[in-house]
Amino acid sequence: MNKYNTKPGQLLSFIERPRFEKIVADTDADKYCKGFSARQQFVIMVYARLVYPNGLRSLEDSLNASGSLYHPCIHQDVKRSTIFYANNNRRFKLNV
């Protein structure tokens, strides 16, 4: 069986998961957020930069059609309303 890493997987390999989780815990980035964790939102935004969708609907369709995001922590179908909610309600200005 051939082993290969997808483009999102290659990009995410540069970000150490324990270090990312420590930063999220230190800044309380997941404190009042529902729907996605900070890691899941990060993976979706990395994927969005790669596929350059026309909008949330095309991003949703692309995410749900590709089976390559199971291992980076996207285990269920993604809804565009959840992406919209996560992007609008997550704190992005952190006092670090």
C-alpha positions, 0 to 999 in steps of 0.5 A: 500500500502506498503512503502519501501525505495530502497538501493540507497534511503537509502544511499542517505538519509544520504546526506542532499539535501540542504547541498549538493546543498549549497556545489555545489553552493559555489564551482561552481561545475555545472558552465561549465557542461552540461548533468547532474547536480552534484546531478544527477551525484552523484546519478548515482555514488552511484548507480554504487557503489551498482550494480558494473557494468562491464562498462558504457554499463552495467551501462546504461542498469541497470539505464534504466531498474530500475525504482527506480531512479525517486525520487532521480532526474533521470527522463529520460533515461541515455546515456553512453556518457553523463555519460562518459562526466560528469565523464571526464569534471567535476572538482573534485579537489575543493579548499575548 
